[in-house]
Amino acid sequence: MSIDYQSLAVKGVQALSPYQPGKPIDELSRELGLNPGSIIKLASNENPLGPSSKALAAVRDVLDELCRYPDGNGFDLKQALAARYGVKPSQITLGNGSNDVLEVIARCFADPTSEVVFSQYAFAVYPLVTQAIGATGVSVPAKDYGHDLEAMAGAVTERTKLVFVANPNNPTGTVHGAEAIEAFLDLIPARVLVVLDEAYCEYLQGDGYVDGLSLLERYPNLIVTRTFSKAWGLASLRAGYSISSPEIANILNRVRQPFNVDTLALAAATAVLSDEQYLQRSRAVNAQGMKQLETAFNELGLDYIPSAGNFIAVDVGEQAAEINQLLLEQGVIVRPIAGYGMPRHLRVSIGLPEENDRFIESLARALDTLAAADPGGV
Ligand SMILES: *Cc1c(COP(=O)(O)O)cnc(C)c1O
């Protein structure tokens, strides 16, 4: 007798669809027979500079240790983070990417009786981890594509255990300033944990800058998560972390896997934190590339959502899927975000100037192709 294993999976998992990552270069190369060297990927908000030379050197230095388990406490990395950000090592929880930490948080604090609040168009991992543990996700309608913080606070009920806020948000790039975040935290009961996901905080500059860490003392229910995958350029190695009260960190550290950050990732992350030049260059290339894309979108008459991250969501119209396909055929990978409920937008990561040019040219060509195929169309 055959068993329906699908029906054996826990309920939340049965209905789960896996996270859709950006298409890898090798996959597109296999599918369309393109030379991998001719493909550009602007689909996963990766750092276009390549890894920091300090990180690379640190990785080479520890290669002989691959036969040993990593330092499960991440001593050096926690020291480096603590020194850089003025926190105590006991406030830090390391993760296999911050994704890992987000999942650990959900597993520690929510169960099938809980509600978890997040925003429409927010990072896809929030509903995913919520559903995986069988909790009820409460998606609050966005305001101008950004988090409607007041409405989110209003969505908190007796059953709410967690609220996820991405600031800046992915895929929309929207951001809230310090005042708005504080006003929001004031509205949230202390028994409800707030996860402030600052995956892109290193790109924030000037007045808009919000530093979740400065709020930790005042709001003990706050957990700030950050990552080495974006501005620090180490997406492949999987290193992220949260900073919270030591009490919350202690709970998270019970549930995370003991060796969730490997030796190479620990070494690279520790080293890159002292590479201030790399960070400055990441910011500068991003700011310049953002202008380049905005200018191009304006010239092409395309609406976009002003972004505080290292990516931008552009409205290419009803035929976004076709445009995406035409881009792929030209060896340009961006991210369609219909799965986020944004079927007209493509999310494009900021690349090097020449990559941005190539994307812009390919996009213009795709728009022309569609216009030629349907001259009366939109
Ligand atoms: C990219 C991203 C992350 C983290 O990714 P990791 O590589 O797992 O650290 C977290 N939150 C948001 C909003 C992101 O865009």
The ligand as an SDF file (V2000), in Angstrom:
LIG
                    3D

 15 15  0  0  0  0  0  0  0  0999 V2000
   18.7740   39.4690    1.9590 C   0  0  0  0  0  0  0  0  0  0  0  0
   17.8740   39.6900    3.1340 C   0  0  0  0  0  0  0  0  0  0  0  0
   18.0770   39.0620    4.3620 C   0  0  0  0  0  0  0  0  0  0  0  0
   19.1520   38.1410    4.6790 C   0  0  0  0  0  0  0  0  0  0  0  0
   19.7000   37.2800    3.9980 O   0  0  0  0  0  0  0  0  0  0  0  0
   20.8350   36.3470    4.5740 P   0  0  0  0  0  0  0  0  0  0  0  0
   21.6880   36.1230    3.4020 O   0  0  0  0  0  0  0  0  0  0  0  0
   20.1430   35.1270    5.0640 O   0  0  0  0  0  0  0  0  0  0  0  0
   21.5290   37.0480    5.6940 O   0  0  0  0  0  0  0  0  0  0  0  0
   17.2400   39.3480    5.4150 C   0  0  0  0  0  0  0  0  0  0  0  0
   16.2420   40.2190    5.2830 N   0  0  0  0  0  0  0  0  0  0  0  0
   16.0160   40.8530    4.1430 C   0  0  0  0  0  0  0  0  0  0  0  0
   14.9250   41.8450    4.0930 C   0  0  0  0  0  0  0  0  0  0  0  0
   16.8060   40.6040    3.0220 C   0  0  0  0  0  0  0  0  0  0  0  0
   16.5420   41.2190    1.8830 O   0  0  0  0  0  0  0  0  0  0  0  0
  1  2  1  0
  2  3  1  0
  2 14  2  0
  3  4  1  0
  3 10  2  0
  4  5  1  0
  5  6  1  0
  6  7  2  0
  6  8  1  0
  6  9  1  0
 10 11  1  0
 11 12  2  0
 12 13  1  0
 12 14  1  0
 14 15  1  0
M  END
$$$$
